[in-house]
Amino acid sequence: MAFAIKIIIIGCLIFMVFSLFQALFVLNKNDPSKPSMSKFIGRRVMISAFIIILMLVAILTGVITPHPRPF
């Protein structure tokens, strides 16, 4: 189960990078008929919120365990 959550998080991070490059191309082309850059930036914010919530739920349910404190 922990491996599946890690794969989901890695997939979301890859999707965030892909969305970042889509926003970059929209910014460079400046074509009014294409979707705005805020659409792609909004996707990144939504995915990062999903990752944080997924990690919190996984830690609270005990599926994944964080590293212990160093001291």
C-alpha atoms as a printed R data frame, in Angstrom:
   type eleno elety resid chain resno      x      y       z
1  ATOM     1    CA   MET     A     1  0.000  0.000   0.000
2  ATOM     2    CA   ALA     A     2  2.819  2.407   0.835
3  ATOM     3    CA   PHE     A     3  4.415  1.713  -2.542
4  ATOM     4    CA   ALA     A     4  1.152  2.609  -4.317
5  ATOM     5    CA   ILE     A     5  0.950  5.942  -2.481
6  ATOM     6    CA   LYS     A     6  4.545  6.724  -3.412
7  ATOM     7    CA   ILE     A     7  3.797  5.947  -7.070
8  ATOM     8    CA   ILE     A     8  0.725  8.229  -6.960
9  ATOM     9    CA   ILE     A     9  2.785 11.060  -5.458
10 ATOM    10    CA   ILE     A    10  5.547 10.646  -8.056
11 ATOM    11    CA   GLY     A    11  2.942 10.624 -10.832
12 ATOM    12    CA   CYS     A    12  1.408 13.820  -9.478
13 ATOM    13    CA   LEU     A    13  4.822 15.490  -9.332
14 ATOM    14    CA   ILE     A    14  5.526 14.515 -12.936
15 ATOM    15    CA   PHE     A    15  2.127 15.919 -13.930
16 ATOM    16    CA   MET     A    16  2.991 19.177 -12.114
17 ATOM    17    CA   VAL     A    17  6.202 19.552 -14.134
18 ATOM    18    CA   PHE     A    18  4.299 18.795 -17.343
19 ATOM    19    CA   SER     A    19  1.694 21.432 -16.446
20 ATOM    20    CA   LEU     A    20  4.465 23.929 -15.713
21 ATOM    21    CA   PHE     A    21  5.891 23.481 -19.197
22 ATOM    22    CA   GLN     A    22  2.414 23.811 -20.730
23 ATOM    23    CA   ALA     A    23  2.039 27.153 -18.945
24 ATOM    24    CA   LEU     A    24  5.457 28.194 -20.244
25 ATOM    25    CA   PHE     A    25  4.483 27.484 -23.857
26 ATOM    26    CA   VAL     A    26  1.182 29.360 -23.443
27 ATOM    27    CA   LEU     A    27  3.096 32.301 -21.973
28 ATOM    28    CA   ASN     A    28  5.543 32.377 -24.890
29 ATOM    29    CA   LYS     A    29  2.919 32.086 -27.648
30 ATOM    30    CA   ASN     A    30  0.480 34.648 -26.184
31 ATOM    31    CA   ASP     A    31 -2.383 33.338 -28.357
32 ATOM    32    CA   PRO     A    32 -5.819 34.587 -27.178
33 ATOM    33    CA   SER     A    33 -7.610 31.575 -28.708
34 ATOM    34    CA   LYS     A    34 -5.674 29.127 -26.477
35 ATOM    35    CA   PRO     A    35 -6.533 28.541 -22.792
36 ATOM    36    CA   SER     A    36 -5.023 31.032 -20.383
37 ATOM    37    CA   MET     A    37 -1.919 30.377 -18.343
38 ATOM    38    CA   SER     A    38 -3.905 30.508 -15.099
39 ATOM    39    CA   LYS     A    39 -5.614 27.237 -16.053
40 ATOM    40    CA   PHE     A    40 -2.302 25.389 -15.959
41 ATOM    41    CA   ILE     A    41 -1.083 27.189 -12.841
42 ATOM    42    CA   GLY     A    42 -4.394 26.339 -11.140
43 ATOM    43    CA   ARG     A    43 -3.850 22.665 -11.966
44 ATOM    44    CA   ARG     A    44 -0.467 22.788 -10.244
45 ATOM    45    CA   VAL     A    45 -1.970 24.330  -7.119
46 ATOM    46    CA   MET     A    46 -4.758 21.744  -7.058
47 ATOM    47    CA   ILE     A    47 -2.326 18.833  -7.496
48 ATOM    48    CA   SER     A    48 -0.019 20.135  -4.764
49 ATOM    49    CA   ALA     A    49 -2.981 20.436  -2.369
50 ATOM    50    CA   PHE     A    50 -3.966 16.860  -3.286
51 ATOM    51    CA   ILE     A    51 -0.428 15.634  -2.547
52 ATOM    52    CA   ILE     A    52 -0.373 17.330   0.862
53 ATOM    53    CA   ILE     A    53 -3.782 15.916   1.805
54 ATOM    54    CA   LEU     A    54 -2.797 12.437   0.564
55 ATOM    55    CA   MET     A    55  0.412 12.505   2.598
56 ATOM    56    CA   LEU     A    56 -1.381 13.692   5.740
57 ATOM    57    CA   VAL     A    57 -4.049 10.994   5.450
58 ATOM    58    CA   ALA     A    58 -1.410  8.322   4.795
59 ATOM    59    CA   ILE     A    59  0.645  9.399   7.805
60 ATOM    60    CA   LEU     A    60 -2.379  9.640  10.119
61 ATOM    61    CA   THR     A    61 -3.662  6.212   9.112
62 ATOM    62    CA   GLY     A    62 -0.205  4.672   9.506
63 ATOM    63    CA   VAL     A    63  0.210  3.601   5.886
64 ATOM    64    CA   ILE     A    64  3.489  5.520   5.648
65 ATOM    65    CA   THR     A    65  5.694  6.589   8.533
66 ATOM    66    CA   PRO     A    66  7.843  9.710   8.560
67 ATOM    67    CA   HIS     A    67 11.475  9.576   9.588
68 ATOM    68    CA   PRO     A    68 12.028 10.057  13.335
69 ATOM    69    CA   ARG     A    69 13.376 13.331  14.620
70 ATOM    70    CA   PRO     A    70 17.179 13.551  14.511
71 ATOM    71    CA   PHE     A    71 17.647 14.277  18.236
